[in-house]
């Protein structure tokens, strides 16, 4: 029995095209989420760095630093002020400061 090979090729081509569009759609949906995850990780890393520097100051000098500028000058803390806004709230020199980081 004779079977036309051209007629049998189109289902495979259609399936391949459908899979290609599905993969492109999944990548497009995943890309913004991965960027958001990176942003959240950057915020968490900066907050941890500020808290770690403040604890180091407390261990070495016996008090929590009065400001972020003190940490930057004496402990090498670097903050990207163009990208992040850091709130460093000190209540007393013997109580750990409240640190909040927000994306600008």
N, C-alpha and C positions, 0 to 999 in steps of 0.2 A: 504494500500500500504506500502511496506517495503522500508525504507530508511536506508542506511548504515551510522551509526553515525561517523565512522572513516573518511569517506570522507568529512563530514561537519566540522570537527575540523581543518583541515589544513588551510582554509582561515583565521580563527581567529588567529591561531598561526603565520601565515605569517604577518598579520596586526600588531600583538603585536610586532613582531621582527622588522618590519619596523618602528613603532613608537619609539621603543627603540633606534634604530640607528639614527633616526631623532633627538631625545632628546639629545643623546650623541654628535651629530654634533653641535647642538646649544650651548651646554655648552662649547664645545671646542672653538667655535668662540667667545663666550662672555668672556672667562677667560682672554685672553690677553688684551682686552679692559678695563676690570675692574682694572687690574694692572696698565695700563697707566693712568687711572683716578686717582688712588691713588697717583701716582707719581706727577701728575699735582697739586693735592690738597696739597701734602707735600711741593712742591715748593712755592705755593701761601701762605701757612701758615707760612713758614719761612720768606718770603718777608714781610708779614704783621707784623711778630714779630720784625723784624729789624726796619721797619718803625715806629712801635709803640714805641719801645725803644728810637729811635732817637727823636721822638716827646716829649716823657716824659723828656728826657734830656733837650730839648729846653725849656720846661715849667718850669722845676725846676731850671736850671742853666743859662738860657738865651742865649744859643748857641747850635747849633747842634754839636754832638760829632765829633772830627777830624778823628776817625778811629773805626773799628769794635772792636779792642782790648779794647778801652775805654768803649764801651758798655758792653763787656763781663766782664770787671773788676768791673765796677761801677753800672751796672744795671742788672746783672745776666743773660744776654743773653747767650744762649748756641747754638752753631752751630756745626752740625755734619760735620766736614771738610773732613771726609772720603767719604761721600756721595754727598755733595754739594760744589759748588764753589760759593762764594758770592762776587760780585763786589760792593763796597761801594765808590761811587765817590762824593767827597765833593768839591763844588765850593767856597763857603764862609760860614762863621759861622752862618749867618742869613738866608741862603737859604737852603731849604730842600734838603738833599742829594739824588742822584740817586742810587737806589738799584736794582740790577739784581741778580737773583739766577739761577744757571745752574746745572743740574745733571752731576756728573762726569762720 
